[in-house]
Amino acid sequence: MKKTILTAFAVAAACGTAALASTAQAADAPGVAFVYLGNPGDAGWTYAHDQGSKMAEQKFGNKIKITRVENVPESADSERVFRDLASKGNKIIFGSSFGYQDFELKVAKDFPDTVFLHATGYKKAPNFGTYDVRMYQGAYLAGVAAGYATKTNTLGFVASVPIPEVVRNINAYTLGARSVNPKVHTKVIWINSWFDPGKEKQAAETLIGQGADVLLQNTDSSATLATAEEKHVHAFGWDSNMKKFGPHAHLGSVEANWGVYYTAVIQQVLDGKWKNDPVWWGIPQKAVDLGDVNTADLSADAQKAVAAKREAIAGGKWDVFTGPIKDQSGAVKVPAGKTLTDPELQRLNWYVEGVDGSLPK
């Protein structure tokens, strides 16, 4: 297998700098490229995608050659990265952040024989598809645990940017908590960034100061959990297992297993069976879960409730956004017996009952 790791600056030779690391082998194997917003590090969004790419690496061995490009901003710079990877003959290119969508799609139109796949997007072209995991299902399970664990009935959520993906997770967390504790309400602070440890820490401190004693995040660093540890409250990890950053605060981590998708779709492309239908996997496909649950700090009833909801979601007969669900004003947004469709979830722009404050415009 050939494996190459580049920084965003590297692609500039089209722009100029050399690979940070590379080993040459199986030069005729089809190229598979992963474009990352950040550096994988040891936790968070990019780490989770990188672990997924490593699962594919382990499965396919010398049948593919993998390139990873790190620290690529969600800007026109990403277009140059995607174009360079395509011009070098990669057969499959994964863009792992929402803000890449238009830039990746533009390049896809110029390279019809390359398969471009974009995480968390919604657009489509003959050689361009989207994929996501249902993190909101894991957020709901975290909410169930939080509903039992809270002593103040105030939860906190450190939010990144106000797009439907993040709103879903805030709502799911609140719905899960209120399913077992109707007194719960959730305070939200938006930091307008996916990764900013300083702002994440400040937001967590503010939420704790406002009485929140169980925190969840939709940001990439471990700062929220680490702050909860410092302040002696509880929190959850996000995207990957973050327990080591706050072992006493940690109630569990909402984990994404991108590897189950990456291995499946690479096989489909290699077999000539890939279709550009959107893919959105969750608990039933083992792509999401609330992992490493803190059995010492969660009661037996809490653990049973989490397990029961996980089983219900896994069975496919019930989902988080099954009605009745009310919005903040008390109006019924999802009637009893109805479940929001995927297109409705992808446009979600309102808070459920129990979320404090207003959604940024």
C-alpha positions as CSV (number, residue, x, y, z in Angstrom):
1,M,0.0,0.0,0.0
2,K,1.2,3.5,-0.7
3,K,0.5,6.0,2.1
4,T,1.1,9.7,1.8
5,I,0.5,12.4,4.3
6,L,0.5,16.1,3.2
7,T,-0.3,19.4,4.7
8,A,-2.5,21.9,2.8
9,F,0.6,23.7,1.9
10,A,2.0,20.6,0.3
11,V,-0.5,20.6,-2.4
12,A,0.6,24.0,-3.4
13,A,3.3,22.7,-5.6
14,A,1.0,22.2,-7.6
15,C,2.2,24.6,-5.1
16,G,5.3,23.5,-3.8
17,T,6.2,21.6,-0.7
18,A,6.9,17.9,-0.3
19,A,5.0,15.2,1.5
20,L,5.6,14.9,5.2
21,A,5.8,11.2,4.9
22,S,5.4,8.7,2.2
23,T,6.2,5.0,1.5
24,A,6.1,3.7,-2.1
25,Q,4.4,0.4,-2.8
26,A,1.8,-0.9,-5.2
27,A,2.2,2.1,-7.5
28,D,-0.6,0.8,-9.8
29,A,-3.2,0.5,-7.1
30,P,-6.1,3.0,-7.3
31,G,-5.5,6.2,-5.2
32,V,-7.9,7.1,-2.4
33,A,-7.4,10.6,-0.9
34,F,-8.8,12.1,2.3
35,V,-8.9,15.8,2.9
36,Y,-9.0,17.0,6.5
37,L,-9.9,20.3,8.0
38,G,-7.4,19.9,10.9
39,N,-4.7,17.7,12.2
40,P,-5.9,14.3,13.4
41,G,-4.3,14.7,16.8
42,D,-5.8,12.2,19.3
43,A,-9.4,13.2,19.6
44,G,-12.3,14.9,17.8
45,W,-13.7,15.2,14.3
46,T,-10.5,14.9,12.2
47,Y,-9.2,12.1,14.4
48,A,-12.4,10.2,13.9
49,H,-12.2,10.5,10.1
50,D,-8.5,9.5,10.3
51,Q,-9.4,6.4,12.3
52,G,-11.9,5.6,9.6
53,S,-9.3,5.9,6.9
54,K,-7.1,3.6,8.9
55,M,-9.8,1.0,9.0
56,A,-10.0,1.2,5.2
57,E,-6.2,1.0,5.1
58,Q,-6.3,-2.2,7.2
59,K,-9.0,-3.8,5.2
60,F,-7.7,-3.1,1.7
61,G,-3.9,-3.2,2.2
62,N,-2.1,-3.0,-1.1
63,K,-5.3,-2.9,-3.1
64,I,-5.3,0.9,-2.7
65,K,-2.9,3.7,-2.1
66,I,-4.0,6.3,0.4
67,T,-3.1,10.0,0.6
68,R,-4.1,12.3,3.5
69,V,-4.0,16.1,3.3
70,E,-4.3,17.9,6.6
71,N,-5.1,21.4,7.7
72,V,-7.1,22.4,4.6
73,P,-9.3,25.4,5.3
74,E,-12.9,25.7,4.2
75,S,-12.1,28.2,1.5
76,A,-10.9,28.5,-2.1
77,D,-7.7,27.0,-1.0
78,S,-9.5,23.7,-0.7
79,E,-10.4,23.8,-4.4
80,R,-6.7,23.8,-5.3
81,V,-6.2,20.8,-3.0
82,F,-9.1,18.8,-4.6
83,R,-7.9,19.7,-8.1
84,D,-4.4,18.6,-7.4
85,L,-5.5,15.3,-6.0
86,A,-7.7,14.7,-8.9
87,S,-5.0,15.6,-11.5
88,K,-2.7,13.1,-9.8
89,G,-5.1,10.4,-10.7
90,N,-6.8,9.5,-7.4
91,K,-9.8,7.4,-8.1
92,I,-11.7,8.4,-4.9
93,I,-11.5,11.7,-3.0
94,F,-13.1,12.3,0.3
95,G,-13.8,15.8,1.6
96,S,-14.4,15.5,5.3
97,S,-15.8,19.0,6.2
98,F,-19.1,20.7,5.4
99,G,-17.5,23.9,4.0
100,Y,-15.7,22.0,1.2
101,Q,-18.9,21.2,-0.6
102,D,-19.0,23.9,-3.4
103,F,-15.3,23.8,-4.0
104,E,-15.2,20.0,-4.2
105,L,-18.3,19.9,-6.4
106,K,-16.7,22.5,-8.8
107,V,-13.6,20.2,-9.2
108,A,-15.8,17.1,-9.6
109,K,-17.3,18.6,-12.8
110,D,-13.9,18.8,-14.3
111,F,-12.9,15.2,-13.5
112,P,-15.9,13.0,-14.4
113,D,-13.9,9.7,-14.0
114,T,-13.1,10.5,-10.3
115,V,-15.5,9.7,-7.5
116,F,-15.8,12.7,-5.1
117,L,-17.5,12.1,-1.8
118,H,-18.4,14.9,0.7
119,A,-19.1,14.6,4.4
120,T,-22.3,16.2,5.8
121,G,-23.3,17.9,2.5
122,Y,-26.5,17.8,0.5
123,K,-25.6,18.4,-3.2
124,K,-25.3,15.9,-5.9
125,A,-23.7,15.2,-9.3
126,P,-23.0,12.1,-11.4
127,N,-19.6,11.6,-9.8
128,F,-20.3,13.5,-6.5
129,G,-22.0,12.0,-3.5
130,T,-22.6,12.9,0.1
131,Y,-22.3,10.9,3.3
132,D,-22.9,11.6,7.0
133,V,-23.5,9.8,10.3
134,R,-26.5,10.4,12.5
135,M,-24.7,12.0,15.4
136,Y,-28.0,13.2,16.7
137,Q,-28.9,9.6,17.7
138,G,-25.8,9.5,19.9
139,A,-26.6,13.0,21.2
140,Y,-30.1,11.7,22.2
141,L,-28.6,8.9,24.2
142,A,-26.3,11.4,25.9
143,G,-29.3,13.4,26.7
144,V,-31.0,10.5,28.4
145,A,-27.9,9.9,30.5
146,A,-27.7,13.7,31.3
147,G,-31.4,13.8,32.3
148,Y,-30.6,11.3,35.1
149,A,-27.3,12.8,36.0
150,T,-28.1,16.5,36.3
151,K,-28.7,17.9,39.8
152,T,-29.6,21.4,38.6
153,N,-31.9,20.4,35.7
154,T,-29.7,22.7,33.6
155,L,-27.7,21.3,30.7
156,G,-25.1,23.1,28.6
157,F,-24.2,22.8,24.9
158,V,-21.1,24.3,23.4
159,A,-22.2,24.8,19.7
160,S,-20.0,25.5,16.7
161,V,-21.8,27.1,13.8
162,P,-25.6,27.5,13.3
163,I,-26.3,25.0,10.6
164,P,-29.0,22.2,10.7
165,E,-26.5,19.6,11.6
166,V,-25.7,21.3,14.9
167,V,-29.3,22.3,15.6
168,R,-30.3,18.7,15.3
169,N,-27.8,17.7,17.9
170,I,-28.8,20.4,20.4
171,N,-32.5,19.4,19.9
172,A,-31.7,15.7,20.2
173,Y,-29.7,16.2,23.4
174,T,-32.6,18.1,24.9
175,L,-35.3,15.6,23.8
176,G,-33.3,12.8,25.3
177,A,-32.9,14.5,28.6
178,R,-36.6,15.6,28.8
179,S,-37.8,12.1,27.9
180,V,-36.6,11.0,31.4
181,N,-36.7,14.4,33.2
182,P,-39.2,16.9,31.9
183,K,-37.8,19.7,34.2
184,V,-34.6,19.9,32.2
185,H,-33.7,22.9,30.0
186,T,-30.6,23.4,27.8
187,K,-28.5,26.5,27.6
188,V,-26.5,27.0,24.4
189,I,-23.4,29.1,23.6
190,W,-22.3,29.5,19.9
191,I,-18.6,30.0,19.3
192,N,-18.9,30.3,15.5
193,S,-16.0,27.9,14.9
194,W,-15.5,24.2,14.6
195,F,-12.2,24.3,16.5
196,D,-11.1,26.9,18.9
197,P,-10.1,25.5,22.3
198,G,-9.9,28.9,23.9
199,K,-13.5,29.8,22.9
200,E,-14.7,26.3,23.8
201,K,-13.2,26.6,27.2
202,Q,-14.7,30.0,27.8
203,A,-18.1,28.9,26.6
204,A,-18.0,25.8,28.9
205,E,-17.0,28.0,31.9
206,T,-19.9,30.4,31.1
207,L,-22.4,27.6,30.9
208,I,-21.2,26.1,34.2
209,G,-21.4,29.6,35.7
210,Q,-25.1,29.7,34.6
211,G,-25.8,26.5,36.5
212,A,-25.2,23.8,33.8
213,D,-23.8,20.7,35.4
214,V,-23.8,18.3,32.4
215,L,-22.3,19.6,29.1
216,L,-22.2,18.4,25.5
217,Q,-20.4,19.9,22.6
218,N,-20.5,20.0,18.8
219,T,-17.0,21.3,18.5
220,D,-13.7,19.5,17.8
221,S,-11.4,19.9,20.7
222,S,-11.4,18.3,24.1
223,A,-11.6,21.7,25.9
224,T,-15.3,21.3,27.0
225,L,-14.7,18.0,28.8
226,A,-11.4,19.2,30.2
227,T,-13.1,22.3,31.6
228,A,-15.9,20.2,33.1
229,E,-13.2,18.1,34.8
230,E,-11.6,21.3,36.3
231,K,-15.0,22.6,37.5
232,H,-16.2,19.2,38.9
233,V,-19.2,18.8,36.7
234,H,-20.0,16.2,34.1
235,A,-19.7,16.3,30.3
236,F,-19.5,14.0,27.2
237,G,-16.9,13.6,24.6
238,W,-17.7,14.2,20.9
239,D,-16.8,12.5,17.7
240,S,-14.3,10.1,19.5
241,N,-13.6,8.8,22.9
242,M,-12.3,11.8,25.0
243,K,-12.4,10.1,28.4
244,K,-8.7,10.7,29.0
245,F,-9.2,14.5,28.9
246,G,-11.6,14.4,31.8
247,P,-11.9,10.9,33.4
248,H,-13.9,12.0,36.4
249,A,-16.2,14.4,34.4
250,H,-16.7,11.9,31.5
251,L,-20.2,10.3,31.3
252,G,-19.6,8.8,27.9
253,S,-18.6,9.9,24.4
254,V,-20.8,10.4,21.3
255,E,-18.6,8.5,18.9
256,A,-18.6,8.4,15.1
257,N,-17.3,5.3,13.3
258,W,-16.6,6.6,9.8
259,G,-14.7,3.4,9.0
260,V,-17.8,1.3,8.4
261,Y,-18.8,3.8,5.6
262,Y,-15.3,4.2,4.2
263,T,-14.7,0.5,3.8
264,A,-18.1,-0.1,2.3
265,V,-18.0,2.7,-0.3
266,I,-14.4,2.0,-1.4
267,Q,-15.4,-1.5,-2.0
268,Q,-18.4,-0.3,-4.0
269,V,-16.2,1.9,-6.2
270,L,-13.6,-0.9,-6.7
271,D,-16.4,-3.3,-7.8
272,G,-18.0,-0.7,-10.1
273,K,-21.2,-0.7,-8.0
274,W,-21.1,2.8,-6.5
275,K,-24.2,5.0,-6.8
276,N,-24.3,8.7,-5.9
277,D,-27.3,8.3,-3.5
278,P,-26.8,10.2,-0.2
279,V,-25.7,7.9,2.6
280,W,-26.7,8.7,6.2
281,W,-25.8,6.0,8.7
282,G,-26.4,5.8,12.4
283,I,-26.8,3.4,15.3
284,P,-28.4,0.6,13.1
285,Q,-25.3,0.5,10.9
286,K,-22.9,0.8,13.9
287,A,-21.7,4.2,12.6
288,V,-22.7,6.1,15.8
289,D,-23.0,5.3,19.5
290,L,-22.7,6.6,23.0
291,G,-19.5,4.8,24.0
292,D,-17.5,4.2,27.2
293,V,-20.5,5.0,29.4
294,N,-19.5,5.9,33.0
295,T,-21.2,3.1,34.9
296,A,-19.8,4.4,38.2
297,D,-21.6,7.8,38.0
298,L,-24.7,6.7,36.1
299,S,-27.4,4.9,38.0
300,A,-28.6,1.5,37.0
301,D,-31.9,3.1,35.8
302,A,-30.0,5.5,33.7
303,Q,-28.0,2.8,32.1
304,K,-31.1,0.7,31.4
305,A,-32.8,3.8,29.8
306,V,-29.9,4.5,27.6
307,A,-29.7,0.8,26.5
308,A,-33.5,0.7,25.8
309,K,-33.3,3.8,23.6
310,R,-30.3,2.5,21.8
311,E,-32.2,-0.8,21.1
312,A,-35.2,1.1,19.9
313,I,-33.2,3.2,17.4
314,A,-31.2,0.1,16.3
315,G,-34.4,-1.7,15.5
316,G,-35.3,1.0,13.0
317,K,-38.9,1.3,14.3
318,W,-38.4,4.6,16.2
319,D,-36.1,7.5,15.8
320,V,-35.2,10.6,17.8
321,F,-37.4,13.0,15.9
322,T,-40.6,11.0,16.2
323,G,-43.6,13.1,17.4
324,P,-45.1,14.5,19.3
325,I,-42.5,17.2,19.5
326,K,-43.1,20.9,20.4
327,D,-41.0,23.9,19.6
328,Q,-40.0,26.6,22.1
329,S,-43.4,28.3,21.9
330,G,-45.2,25.1,22.7
331,A,-46.5,24.6,19.1
332,V,-46.6,21.1,17.9
333,K,-44.0,20.8,15.1
334,V,-44.0,17.0,14.7
335,P,-47.4,15.4,15.4
336,A,-47.7,12.1,17.2
337,G,-46.9,9.2,14.9
338,K,-44.9,11.2,12.4
339,T,-41.1,11.1,12.1
340,L,-39.2,13.9,10.5
341,T,-37.9,12.9,7.1
342,D,-34.2,13.2,6.2
343,P,-34.9,16.3,4.0
344,E,-36.7,17.9,6.9
345,L,-33.9,17.0,9.3
346,Q,-31.4,18.6,6.8
347,R,-33.4,21.8,6.9
348,L,-34.0,21.9,10.7
349,N,-33.9,25.5,11.9
350,W,-35.9,25.6,15.1
351,Y,-35.3,24.7,18.7
352,V,-37.4,22.1,20.6
353,E,-39.2,22.9,23.8
354,G,-36.6,23.1,26.6
355,V,-33.9,24.9,24.7
356,D,-33.2,28.4,26.1
357,G,-32.5,31.4,23.9
358,S,-32.9,32.0,20.2
359,L,-31.2,30.5,17.2
360,P,-28.7,32.8,15.5
361,K,-29.9,34.1,12.1
